[in-house]
Each structure stands twice: as structure tokens, then as C-alpha cells.
Amino acid sequence: MRWMLLKDLQILRRSKLLVGLLVVYPVAIALLIGFALSSGPEKPRLAFLNQIPPSQTTIRLGGEKIDVNAYTDELFKAVDRIAVESREQALEKVRSGEALAALIIPPDFTRKLSNGGFASASVEVIYNGDALKQSFVRSTVSSKLALADAALAREINKVAGSYVDIVTTGGHIDVLGARFDLLGLKKSKALLEDARAAARSPAVSRKLAPVQQFATLGVANIGRFKDVLSTVERPVKVSETVLSGRRTPLDTFAVALAVTVSLMFVCVLLASGLLALEREENTFSRLARGLVPGGRLLAGKVVLAAGCAFVVTLAMLLGISAFVPLDYGRVALWIVALAASALAFGTLGVAIGSLAREVRAASLLALMLALPLAFLALVPSGGVSPLLYDVIRVISAAFPFKPALDAVNAAINDASPSLLVALAHLGGLIVVFGAAARAGLRRFA
Amino acid sequence: MLVDAAPAAPALQVQGVSKRFGDREALRDVSFDVARGELLAVIGPNGAGKTTLLSILAGIQQPGSGTVAQPNGTAGRIGWVPQQTAVYSRLTVAQNLRLFARLERVADPQATVERMLEQTGLSERADDELGRLSGGNRQRVNIAVGLLADPPVLLLDEPSGALDPRQRERLWGFISALTERGTSVIFATHDIAEAERHADRVLVLADGEALLHGTPAALKAAAKADEAGDLEQAFVVFLRDRGH
């Protein structure tokens, strides 16, 4: 056994690329994860625009006053606030990736919340078009808005409780500036008892008059109690705006993601392996004598790998559509996106294959490159520090996974960026990696 | 360089070929020629530049300087048989031959495949997957691929290195038949006895330099060895006398 071990060590010693990758890969992955976990802010960054005039930060509910700042403070316990001066500035923060989303409280917020109907008080949340970013920030904003709503609901409950007390024991309420006195159920009860005792006398009708008035006012104000109670469930509505493109539901985005990942692995592994096999079998030296020109050799591998991956992923997409509703009217766009993405991945595959002398080394290299690229392309802006995010964006743009995901997502979900932009990006990468593959072939011929 | 005699009708002329890999000079001003039907052995110690020279002759690499020419009347693709078998182990013998016949654009690929199967004695193994063949049979397929286009010049890099004595004998019988039909054969080897036994002339390379181009007898004479003596001993003395 020790001789076998010695033999394997000797083989590894001769495979410098393989050994280098085996050492560098886990270190790189560890650093990557470490950066993502340690460098990113703990709270999502939100651009915040408060348009409520300073004199109107208080809501009056019955006799109670509620400070809106207490409401927003509850939200900002969970987010990193970036103060902005205008809606345009808020939009710019989201576009640039500095903020994951923008929260805008309109100027009429307190007025709508404190008016008689308690209706239509809303805040606006502006998201980036990216499904993962939306999902990340929506979960945070939704949960914190729910907490803030609960705090507001407690105040409203207190008001509702005071109304109930008045109805029970008597007192007065203010409706639209007018003051009404309420007898209260307890006093009504006493009066009714008196009325019963004095039945068939002229005084009965006089004593029953306030009871009749109480009943009238009570019935009139029951609607008000209902209004109060209906606002307890959700006092503030959230109006959502997607900054670029349409909002992509997370389940159909997951379909696009699964398809793109599969496309990448099939294509890159197959193309790199097919090319590396020529070296492993020593046939490359025969072919390089002019039997098959380098460009044609590469194109053949790319087309074969892309064709196989295309068929597999199109079948996968059609299969998934049985479970997740997809728009069959966009099938032509699916085909275009899958074909372009497959060609780009295939070209990346042959670029990898041109560097390797063995199929195993090519496969390992392809895996080690493809996995981190997929992870990097999914890191949301605001999920890591701005500098690291910029680095990630550059790396993601330099490889086909991100534009392929954009293309497939646009084809399936009509999401942004548009399919044309993604296709142009993929076209550029096909040219770049094609040139790299040719250079690799010449270098190792 | 010592030159014994130049052939009257060369099938291949090599003139002043040099090649560098970075700082290392792999070949330095190498010139020689090969006659039609001649069997030339390129001999030299490890790292002498034998494989680099054959790669340049085969067109796999370009020389840094110098020319490789096939005079009029003999022009055609040079056949190339690399040291390691360069065929697809997952394809059958016939599939390999058919594939390369098509890539070589031979007029009738199927007839050519059948002819090569016959010549190499592999007709019965035509449908066997190459990976299941012995090293000797794989090498025969390797050589057959090099001969598909019926080249006027065939290059063989260490052709018998992986073969047992019986397979070697069969191989040299096959190569002799080729030269009798007019095919010029250049083979690289560090088996000096094999060169003495089969080659018409030898080209001695050492550190990228061609030291001698002549018959085995000329090599012995240059080493001041007995003509009936051992060529390998003469080869070692020859190199030592020239500082290699």
C-alpha cells in the first residue's frame, strides 16, 4: 500500500496544476465565504426619505397622540439607514447598488392615518429588479413593518378601548370637531329600570327619551368602532415599486437559476473534457498538422457541448413547466437565450480544455471555476461591502454565468436586464474566450 | 558535420533548421537530405533534439530558421507516427482508420481502410475497441494511420520502444516493405543496434547539433572503431571525442 501511495505522490508531483488547484481552491473558497460573512453589513442598507412636514409628525386618534418617529424607529432597528433628500436621490442610491431598497414616507402619511377613515395611509418601498435582492430586502422590510404596525396597532387599540369605556360608562367623544355626550350602558340600564318601575305614567316617556338618544348615538358610532378595529390588522399599506424591469417571482427565478446552473455544468465540463481528450489521447499532435485547423477543432467541441447542453436544459425547462407555471408564448425566447448561453459556456469550456492535458484535470478545473462563479453571481448588492460588491460585479461580468442567468431570466420572466443586453454580453464573452482558447491551443501545441 | 554521401534524388531536403525554446537551443543549423526509399535513423542521447526535429519535419512545429522541402515529383503530405500512440482508445480499429482517412481526404476512405487493415494484419481486429488491443497492435494502428495518405516520406518517433522482440521484427518487416515500394522512412531511436540493423544511413544528433550524416560504417570510421565491431560502442566514443 505504501508503494501505491508513493506512486500517487509521484504522479501528483508531476501534476503541478492539479496540486496548485488542490491547495489554492479551498483557500480561495474559505476566503470568499469569509469575506461574504465578515465584510458585509449586518443590516440591509435602505435609502430613507421622510416627506412628512416636521409639524405633522404626530397622529391624533381620538384623544391620543402617536409620534410617527416612534413608528419609523421600529423599522430602522433592522436596517442601515441612508438619509436622502429627494425621491430621485433615493432612486439613484438603489440603482447604484449603494442601497438595497428605498423607503419613502409620503407627506400625507400622518394626515391619512389620523383622518376619520383611517384608510390609504401608505409607505413606498423601491426595489432593484433583481429577484434575490427583492427577496432579501422584502423579507426584512416586511417583518419590520409588521412589528411597527403592531406597535401602532397597540396605540389604536388603546383608542378603541377608550371608546368602549365611554360606551360602557358614559362620557363624550369628538367626531369631526363636534362633541357628543354619551350616556353609557350602565346609566342606560339604571334609567331603564326606573322606566319599568314607572310604567303607564306620563313620566315614562320623558325618562325613556335619553335612552332613545343613547341608542341613536350608539348605533351611529358602532361604525366608528368598526373602523378602528379594522385598522388594527394593518394600519399602513406598503406600495412597492420595482426600479428596473418587472418584479420576478422567486419561484420562476429559481427555475431560471436551476436551468442556467445545469447549462453551465453540462457545457463547460463537456467542452473542456472533449478538448482535453485530444491531448490525453495524443491525437492533438496529428490534428495540429493541418488535418483540422485549430479554429474548426474548437468550434466543433463548442457546438457539440452546446448542443447537448441545450437539449438537456430545454427538456429540463419543459419538464419544470409542468410544476411551475411558465409562459409558453415565450418559448422562442427560451431557445434563443439557452442557445446563446450554451455557446458562451462551451467557449469557456474549450478555453479551460486548452489549458489541460488530461480530461480529469480539465474537469476539475471546470468545476473549480464554475462553482464560485455561480455563487458570486448570486451575491446581492448590499449583501456585502460596496468595494467587495464592485469586485464581484467585475468578476461576474467577465464570465458567462451572470449574463447567461440574466438572459434565461429575461426569456422566462421578462425580467431585466433585457434579453438583448444579455445576448450582447454573451456575444462579447464568446469572442474573448474563443480567442483565449486559440491562444491556449497554440501555446501547448 | 561529417557527411558521408548525398543522395542523387532526395525525397526530402532539410537546410539549416534551428529551433529555440526560450534560452535553450533545441536544434542548431541542422541540414540533411533523404533519398527516395531510404531508411534514415536519427540517433542521439536523450535531449539531443530528435523529437523536436521530427516534429518540425511533420509540420507540428515551425522551425526558428531554415527550410524543409520536398523536391518536385515527391511532394505530398509527410506521414507522421508519434512516439506515443495517437489514436482514440474508445473507437474501434476500423473507426480510427476511417476517421483519419477522411481527415486526410483520401479518395476512397473505405478502400484505404481495408488496404491498411490488410497491410497491418489487423483485419480480424477491425471491430475491436482500440483500448482493448495490446501495445504492439496499438502501435500497428498508430503506424497505419500515418500511412493512410500513402505519403512519400514517413516519420516514426521511437517506433519500437513499446514492442516485444517478435512485434519489433514484424514492424521492421512492414517498414522494409514500405521502403521497397519507394517510401522514404526517417525514424528516431536511441536503440543504436536497431539503427545499425535496419537503417541505410544515420543522422547523429547531440545537444541540437547534427554531428554526422552517413552510413553506420561511416560512424564507426569516424569513431576509429573496427568496422566489424559494435556500433553502439563506436557511437559512445564518437560523442565522447566531440565533448558530448
Interface residues (C-beta under 8 A of the other chain):
Chain A: E281 N282 T283 S285 R286 L287 A288 R289 G290 L291 V292 A445
Chain B: S55 A58 G59 I60 Q61 W80 P82 Q84 T85 A86 V87 Y88 S89 F100 L103 E104 V145
